[in-house]
């Protein structure tokens, strides 16, 4: 997975048009810290409530360009088997062919294709999400939450984000009808992200 120093020619040619604080000092390569990050999802269940879950095993890399956010990029690889909804039976079902087919499709991937700054702390990142060998475009709304140097001298940056996808677009079509009408599982899945990334060591 090669992200470092890989920049889209179109993105590099498109300068950010929204003014904001000077973040040029943040320019560089970063690695997502799973111990202090979260990749979550929410889906409607039985038409009346939501089921929440997360993936706990993943790797991510960012290239941030503080002076020209359009040149920033990201890649993420998620291990499907790490899905966790706090229910072993449900998690086991999610790993089967009815849903993610973890044995034959062990990874979910995301690769950004465009980044734009909306205002001083808000960004929009467009990219390609691949689930079960099906790739679809997805748009992430991101908020820059800050930067800090931790007690170990490691420089960190933080982002929060969200997106909504239709699971059936990726071949996750399993469902069951309810006696009262409607279906057991919603098609719209809300994704949420809390990202802490550390600057890569030279």
KARA-V22216 format. One record per pair of residues at least 12 apart in sequence whose C-alpha atoms are under 7 Angstrom apart, sorted by sequence separation. I is the first residue (numbers start at 1). GAP is how many residues later the second one is. If there is no record, write none. Layout:
i/gap
I/GAP
I/GAP
This chain:
i/gap
41/12
62/12
114/12
126/12
127/12
146/12
40/13
41/13
61/13
62/13
112/13
113/13
114/13
126/13
145/13
40/14
61/14
81/14
112/14
113/14
125/14
126/14
144/14
145/14
39/15
40/15
60/15
61/15
112/15
124/15
125/15
144/15
145/15
39/16
60/16
111/16
112/16
124/16
125/16
143/16
144/16
59/17
60/17
110/17
111/17
124/17
142/17
143/17
59/18
110/18
111/18
123/18
124/18
142/18
143/18
58/19
59/19
110/19
123/19
142/19
168/19
58/20
109/20
110/20
122/20
123/20
141/20
142/20
167/20
57/21
58/21
81/21
109/21
122/21
140/21
141/21
166/21
167/21
57/22
80/22
108/22
121/22
122/22
140/22
141/22
166/22
167/22
108/23
121/23
140/23
165/23
166/23
34/24
139/24
164/24
165/24
4/25
57/25
81/25
164/25
165/25
56/26
80/26
164/26
32/27
55/27
56/27
79/27
80/27
105/27
163/27
164/27
32/28
55/28
79/28
80/28
163/28
31/29
32/29
54/29
55/29
78/29
79/29
162/29
163/29
31/30
54/30
77/30
78/30
162/30
30/31
31/31
53/31
54/31
77/31
78/31
161/31
162/31
30/32
53/32
77/32
100/32
161/32
29/33
30/33
52/33
76/33
77/33
160/33
161/33
29/34
76/34
160/34
28/35
29/35
75/35
76/35
159/35
160/35
28/36
75/36
134/36
159/36
27/37
28/37
74/37
75/37
158/37
159/37
26/38
27/38
74/38
132/38
158/38
27/39
73/39
131/39
157/39
158/39
26/40
156/40
157/40
24/41
25/41
156/41
157/41
24/42
73/42
156/42
23/43
24/43
72/43
155/43
156/43
23/44
70/44
154/44
155/44
22/45
70/45
69/46
70/46
69/47
69/48
16/52
15/53
16/53
16/54
15/55
14/56
3/58
12/58
4/59
11/59
12/59
11/60
7/64
3/72
99/73
98/74
99/75
98/76
18/99
20/99
21/99
16/100
18/100
19/100
20/100
16/101
18/101
19/101
11/103
47/135
47/136
46/137
47/137
46/138
45/139
46/139
45/140
44/141
45/141
44/142
43/143
43/145
43/146
42/147
43/147
41/148
42/148
41/149
42/149
41/150
40/151
41/151
40/152
39/153
40/153
39/154
38/155
39/155
38/156
37/157
38/157
37/158
37/159
36/160
32/163
33/163
32/164
33/164
32/165
33/165
31/166
32/166
30/167
31/167
30/168
31/168
30/169
31/169
29/170
30/170
29/171
